[in-house]
Amino acid sequence: MVHLTEQVFAWSAAGEFDRLGAVMHAVTADEDPRIFLASAWRVIQSDLGALERLSASHVELPGGTTVDESAYLSGTVVGATAFRCEEGSLEGRVAVTEDLKVIGILMVPPKHGRLPF
């Protein structure tokens, strides 16, 4: 789960949006998030520079409680990671089904309010 979260953002930052198709839930893939992600990364790179590293990756329940990745989890969980760019930081969140398919992706400022997941 942590690895999948990091891969989603590493692929996005590298412009490898087609690789995301294999990990997207069918409903999410039908919305073709590649266009949104490509646009979002252009803005991020313009404002913050290139991705330098991912850190503090962990798994949360949708309500925000951090859980051990090795614990048995059923239902949707959230992979969260901090990403550092040349000029600033963001938090990335990936909602994942129990069959490890991505159903949502968020990129938000580190000091954010309540989120949908």
C-alpha positions in Angstrom: 0.0 0.0 0.0 2.8 2.5 0.9 4.7 1.4 -2.2 1.6 1.8 -4.4 1.1 5.3 -3.0 4.7 6.3 -3.7 4.5 4.8 -7.2 1.4 6.8 -8.1 3.2 10.1 -7.3 6.5 9.0 -8.8 4.9 8.0 -12.1 2.9 11.2 -12.1 5.9 13.4 -11.5 7.8 11.6 -14.2 4.9 12.0 -16.7 4.3 8.2 -16.9 0.5 8.6 -16.7 -0.1 5.5 -18.8 1.4 3.3 -16.1 -1.3 4.5 -13.7 -4.0 2.8 -15.9 -3.0 -0.6 -14.6 -3.6 0.4 -11.0 -6.8 2.4 -11.5 -10.2 1.1 -10.5 -12.4 0.8 -13.6 -14.7 3.6 -12.5 -11.8 5.9 -11.9 -10.1 4.9 -15.2 -13.3 5.7 -17.1 -13.0 9.3 -15.9 -9.4 9.4 -17.5 -7.6 11.1 -14.6 -4.4 11.2 -16.7 -5.5 14.6 -18.2 -6.1 16.1 -14.7 -2.8 14.6 -13.3 -0.8 15.9 -16.2 -2.2 19.4 -15.8 -1.8 19.3 -12.0 1.9 18.3 -12.3 2.6 21.1 -14.8 1.3 23.6 -12.2 3.2 21.9 -9.4 6.4 21.9 -11.4 5.9 25.5 -12.4 5.2 26.7 -8.9 7.4 24.3 -6.8 9.9 22.8 -9.2 10.7 19.1 -9.7 9.9 16.4 -7.2 12.9 15.6 -5.1 11.7 13.0 -2.7 8.7 11.3 -1.0 8.8 10.7 2.7 6.6 9.9 5.8 4.5 7.5 3.7 1.9 5.6 5.7 -1.6 4.1 5.6 -4.7 5.7 7.1 -8.3 4.8 7.5 -10.6 7.3 5.6 -11.2 9.2 8.9 -7.5 9.9 9.3 -6.4 7.2 11.8 -3.0 5.9 10.9 -2.8 2.1 10.8 -0.1 -0.5 10.4 0.3 -1.4 6.8 0.7 -5.1 7.7 -2.6 -5.2 9.6 -5.6 -6.9 7.9 -7.6 -4.1 6.4 -10.9 -4.4 4.5 -12.6 -1.7 2.5 -11.1 1.5 1.2 -7.9 2.8 2.9 -5.8 5.8 2.2 -2.1 5.9 1.4 -0.5 9.3 2.4 2.9 10.7 1.7 4.7 14.0 1.8 6.5 15.1 -1.3 9.3 17.6 -1.3 9.9 19.6 -4.4 12.7 22.1 -5.2 10.7 25.0 -3.8 8.2 23.6 -1.4 6.1 20.6 -0.2 2.8 19.0 -0.7 0.9 16.1 0.7 -0.3 13.3 -1.6 -3.2 11.0 -0.8 -4.3 7.9 -2.7 -7.6 6.2 -1.9 -7.3 2.5 -2.6 -9.8 -0.4 -2.6 -9.1 -3.7 -0.8 -8.1 -5.2 -4.2 -5.4 -2.5 -4.5 -7.1 -0.4 -7.1 -6.8 3.4 -7.0 -10.1 5.2 -6.7 -9.0 8.7 -5.8 -5.9 10.9 -5.8 -5.4 14.2 -3.9 -2.5 16.6 -3.8 -2.9 19.2 -1.1 -0.9 21.8 0.9 0.7 20.4 4.1 -1.5 22.5 6.3 -4.9 21.5 4.9 -8.3 21.3 6.4 -10.7 18.4 6.3 -10.4 16.2 3.2 -12.8 13.8 1.4 -10.3 11.0 2.1 
